[in-house]
Amino acid sequence: MSDMKLSVGGKLEDDAAAFVDAWRRTERGESVRERLLAHESRELPAKVMTGERYRLLKHLHACPEPSIALQDSSADKRAASAAFTRK
């Protein structure tokens, strides 16, 4: 799993330039495995981060999968369900 970069308050032009750079490196055959989570401001993530979403992120961090489609076993479903059941 690659690291994720967090960006807060960057310029759209910088993001566009980084995208074009990654695109060109891919066209040259280079492997590009960058992951970026960008927010317009510090306040924006706090507005949408509910307790339930935070618990989901913690679970996904603790039990990483390349795809949520791979989590299809009964044991995984029961564990995920138990993790999010309100007490």
C-alpha positions in Angstrom: 0.0 0.0 0.0 1.4 3.5 -0.9 1.3 6.5 1.4 -1.3 9.1 1.0 -0.5 12.8 0.9 -2.9 15.3 2.5 -3.1 18.7 1.0 -5.1 21.6 2.5 -5.7 25.0 0.7 -3.6 24.4 -2.4 -4.1 26.1 -5.7 -6.0 24.5 -8.6 -3.2 25.3 -11.0 -0.7 23.3 -8.8 -3.1 20.3 -8.7 -3.6 20.5 -12.5 0.2 20.7 -13.1 0.8 17.6 -10.9 -1.9 15.7 -12.7 -0.4 16.6 -16.1 3.0 15.6 -14.8 1.7 12.2 -13.6 -0.1 11.7 -16.9 3.1 12.3 -18.9 5.2 10.0 -16.7 2.6 7.3 -17.3 2.8 7.8 -21.1 6.6 7.3 -20.8 5.9 4.0 -19.1 6.8 5.1 -15.6 4.8 3.6 -12.7 2.8 6.3 -11.0 1.4 5.3 -7.6 0.7 8.7 -6.0 -2.3 9.1 -3.7 -3.5 12.6 -2.7 -6.4 13.7 -0.6 -7.0 17.5 -1.1 -9.3 19.8 0.8 -10.1 23.4 0.0 -9.8 24.4 3.7 -9.2 23.0 7.2 -12.9 23.5 8.0 -14.3 21.6 5.1 -13.4 18.0 6.3 -14.7 18.8 9.8 -18.1 19.8 8.3 -18.7 16.4 6.8 -16.8 14.1 9.2 -19.5 12.4 11.3 -18.8 9.9 14.0 -20.0 7.1 11.7 -17.7 8.2 8.9 -14.8 8.4 11.3 -15.4 4.8 12.6 -15.6 3.6 9.0 -12.2 5.2 8.2 -10.7 3.7 11.3 -12.0 0.2 10.3 -10.7 0.5 6.7 -7.3 1.6 8.0 -7.2 -1.3 10.5 -8.3 -3.9 7.9 -7.1 -2.7 4.5 -8.3 -4.3 1.3 -7.3 -3.4 -2.3 -11.1 -3.2 -3.0 -14.2 -3.3 -0.9 -15.6 -5.8 -3.4 -13.1 -8.3 -2.0 -14.7 -8.2 1.4 -17.5 -10.6 0.7 -17.0 -13.4 3.2 -19.6 -13.9 5.9 -17.1 -13.4 8.7 -16.0 -10.1 7.2 -19.6 -8.9 6.9 -20.4 -9.8 10.5 -17.2 -8.1 11.8 -17.9 -4.9 9.8 -21.5 -4.9 11.0 -20.5 -5.4 14.6 -18.0 -2.6 14.3 -20.6 -0.1 13.3 -23.5 -1.2 15.5 -24.4 1.6 17.9 -24.5 0.7 21.5 
